[in-house]
Amino acid sequence: MHGGLTVFLLATLPAFGPAPAATAGRTAGSTAQTTTRTSAAAAPAADTRSTPRGCLPGGNGYLRARIRGAMNLDIDWRNAEIECEGGPRPDGSGVRVSFAGPQHPDGRRLRLVFGVGTVQEGASGHALPTNLTVIFEGEERLFATRGAENCTVDELRQERLGALGGPKRSWRIVARGFCIAPASTLNSDARILVSRFDFAGNAMFEDPPPELPPALKP
């Protein structure tokens, strides 16, 4: 696995289902799977926990994704209803961008984390190998692709946010892509396929602290 996330799960609970006031679902025939579409209008307005701080200051953040398999989800998250964050991957091999959707009244929340390889700060790219992790917070369920060859970012570009220069620099990350292999849990045979996705989030890059002269080192 190249640059994937290492996650330890304590338990696997039943599949993530729509909360009564937070999502709208439709069930086809006698199947047990549910296709759920989440949007800004679907999030309960009265619950403060379901009102995130927003993704990008310009209001142009979003995440769209199609998920099929152990659960069926059509995600259409807009800037005001999501939280996003990102930065360089821990090994410096690319960019990691995370999106957290609206929080349900019972504390459940869906988070998607994209680890895009080979691209560096400020650069554009095509056909970039990507790891994807889908986390059902509040249920201790996690799906991971476990390999950068299973998902691809077709196109990625970066747009500078805020003031130029300085030790900390923020970028708007805009990307679209797809997966050709499913993400699976660590301790069961449940699988999901994210057949397509596109997003606009942010990534923060920071210069390392200056190294002390030898005479001042402890």
Phi and psi in degrees as a GROMACS rama.xvg file:
@    title "Ramachandran Plot"
@    xaxis  label "Phi"
@    yaxis  label "Psi"
@TYPE xy
-105.603  106.579  HIS-2
69.3669  19.8812  GLY-3
-76.0142  168.612  GLY-4
-84.5663  140.527  LEU-5
-104.269  116.973  THR-6
-131.25  136.189  VAL-7
-107.016  124.702  PHE-8
-101.663  137.224  LEU-9
-88.3602  -30.4793  LEU-10
-159.657  158.176  ALA-11
-121.244  122.945  THR-12
-105.941  174.425  LEU-13
-58.4433  163.016  PRO-14
-58.5087  150.05  ALA-15
-68.396  118.236  PHE-16
-111.537  159.971  GLY-17
-69.3517  137.71  PRO-18
-75.8766  146.718  ALA-19
-55.633  -42.0478  PRO-20
-99.3443  -6.07249  ALA-21
-104.593  -22.0394  ALA-22
-137.775  162.484  THR-23
-119.037  132.078  ALA-24
-128.615  163.652  GLY-25
-139.038  136.253  ARG-26
-110.833  130.394  THR-27
-100.848  124.152  ALA-28
57.7089  -136.936  GLY-29
-100.667  8.00498  SER-30
-71.6936  154.976  THR-31
-93.4809  -4.99158  ALA-32
-84.5892  148.466  GLN-33
-125.574  133.404  THR-34
-95.7958  121.935  THR-35
-120.626  133.202  THR-36
-115.936  122.492  ARG-37
-105.677  136.938  THR-38
-146.518  173.415  SER-39
-62.2439  -36.4711  ALA-40
-70.6399  -21.22  ALA-41
-83.5431  -19.5326  ALA-42
-74.7688  135.849  ALA-43
-65.6947  127.372  PRO-44
-77.7256  -25.6615  ALA-45
-80.5513  -19.3121  ALA-46
-92.9394  117.301  ASP-47
-66.0938  -25.322  THR-48
-68.7111  -19.2768  ARG-49
-95.0523  13.1047  SER-50
-115.542  89.1324  THR-51
-68.5256  173.863  PRO-52
-79.0052  -8.80199  ARG-53
97.8329  159.395  GLY-54
-89.9424  -64.0405  CYS-55
-117.517  144.069  LEU-56
-62.7355  -26.3442  PRO-57
-81.5696  -3.52483  GLY-58
77.617  12.8896  GLY-59
-113.127  33.9865  ASN-60
-94.4357  153.848  GLY-61
-168.444  164.565  TYR-62
-146.785  128.316  LEU-63
-126.731  136.421  ARG-64
-156.83  150.057  ALA-65
-115.878  119.678  ARG-66
-119.032  131.803  ILE-67
-136.977  151.098  ARG-68
134.691  -122.253  GLY-69
-59.4864  -27.8815  ALA-70
-145.432  152.504  MET-71
-110.794  119.219  ASN-72
-135.096  133.246  LEU-73
-111.331  102.353  ASP-74
-90.7476  131.915  ILE-75
-142.786  79.0391  ASP-76
-96.3269  135.175  TRP-77
-104.062  167.971  ARG-78
-53.3243  -47.723  ASN-79
-69.411  -22.5453  ALA-80
-99.2059  2.01979  GLU-81
-126.597  162.641  ILE-82
-117.595  136.676  GLU-83
-135.573  150.796  CYS-84
-156.986  160.412  GLU-85
-172.209  178.392  GLY-86
171.049  -170.015  GLY-87
-67.6616  149.219  PRO-88
-66.6978  154.142  ARG-89
-54.8052  -33.3855  PRO-90
-92.5431  5.07837  ASP-91
75.6907  11.1734  GLY-92
-87.248  2.21836  SER-93
169.961  -151.536  GLY-94
-123.835  141.358  VAL-95
-117.38  129.497  ARG-96
-128.743  132.586  VAL-97
-122.143  140.801  SER-98
-129.482  127.987  PHE-99
-114.988  126.945  ALA-100
-84.2796  -173.099  GLY-101
-59.0064  141.819  PRO-102
-90.1522  130.436  GLN-103
-77.0477  159.928  HIS-104
-56.9786  -28.3824  PRO-105
-87.7714  7.4223  ASP-106
95.8556  -8.49413  GLY-107
-71.5611  149.854  ARG-108
-158.84  143.892  ARG-109
-103.922  132.336  LEU-110
-129.546  135.956  ARG-111
-118.366  133.522  LEU-112
-123.997  122.807  VAL-113
-107.837  124.256  PHE-114
-108.475  100.991  GLY-115
-96.2406  123.071  VAL-116
-87.0001  158.778  GLY-117
71.119  -12.8669  THR-118
-92.7459  143.463  VAL-119
-115.393  174.586  GLN-120
-53.6235  129.18  GLU-121
79.8631  -5.62812  GLY-122
-94.4773  153.988  ALA-123
-97.7203  166.779  SER-124
-163.186  162.222  GLY-125
-136.301  149.288  HIS-126
51.1731  54.493  ALA-127
-94.8372  128.352  LEU-128
-64.4125  139.766  PRO-129
-140.7  135.188  THR-130
-94.9303  143.938  ASN-131
-131.165  132.17  LEU-132
-123.905  131.028  THR-133
-116.636  118.287  VAL-134
-116.455  126.65  ILE-135
-98.7224  90.3255  PHE-136
-67.9151  141.924  GLU-137
88.932  -7.56399  GLY-138
-123.647  -7.03013  GLU-139
56.2299  41.6306  GLU-140
-117.182  135.237  ARG-141
-144.027  134.974  LEU-142
-119.538  136.321  PHE-143
-137.71  146.091  ALA-144
-78.3015  -23.17  THR-145
54.634  49.7176  ARG-146
157.338  131.164  GLY-147
-72.6495  -10.5966  ALA-148
-84.2484  -5.36268  GLU-149
-88.693  -22.202  ASN-150
-131.607  152.665  CYS-151
-138.12  134.589  THR-152
-90.2298  112.95  VAL-153
-61.6081  -45.7836  ASP-154
-148.052  138.234  GLU-155
-140.031  137.392  LEU-156
-137.806  157.533  ARG-157
-125.21  135.508  GLN-158
-122.498  127.981  GLU-159
-67.6251  137.274  ARG-160
-114.128  143.544  LEU-161
73.1468  -162.794  GLY-162
-70.6152  147.868  ALA-163
-77.7715  153.83  LEU-164
74.8799  -173.548  GLY-165
92.6161  164.806  GLY-166
-72.7709  -21.0486  PRO-167
-119.414  131.965  LYS-168
-134.31  133.214  ARG-169
-112.315  139.96  SER-170
-130.597  142.359  TRP-171
-85.0069  122.942  ARG-172
-103.489  117.766  ILE-173
-116.538  125.748  VAL-174
-151.662  157.604  ALA-175
-143.121  150.464  ARG-176
-174.079  -161.972  GLY-177
-159.399  165.059  PHE-178
-121.752  143.408  CYS-179
-108.336  -7.63668  ILE-180
-133.615  149.358  ALA-181
-74.6327  158.55  PRO-182
-93.1392  143.255  ALA-183
-130.411  162.062  SER-184
-81.4516  166.965  THR-185
-81.5455  -25.6284  LEU-186
-130.656  25.2409  ASN-187
-154.657  175.149  SER-188
-95.8356  11.3757  ASP-189
-67.828  138.288  ALA-190
-139.348  152.718  ARG-191
-136.735  150.255  ILE-192
-118.985  122.587  LEU-193
-94.7096  91.3416  VAL-194
-72.9375  -23.7712  SER-195
-157.484  154.082  ARG-196
-157.284  150.807  PHE-197
-149.89  146.023  ASP-198
-153.795  162.168  PHE-199
-137.169  113.916  ALA-200
-133.553  -157.789  GLY-201
-134.683  158.636  ASN-202
-140.996  135.969  ALA-203
-109.276  130.618  MET-204
-118.163  140.045  PHE-205
-135.42  136.681  GLU-206
-68.6353  144.012  ASP-207
-66.5123  151.948  PRO-208
-62.6084  146.415  PRO-209
-61.6827  142.653  PRO-210
-78.5984  135.83  GLU-211
-70.1441  146.311  LEU-212
-60.3438  150.611  PRO-213
-51.6679  -35.1676  PRO-214
-69.3294  -22.2825  ALA-215
-99.2338  -4.06644  LEU-216
-72.3806  141.949  LYS-217
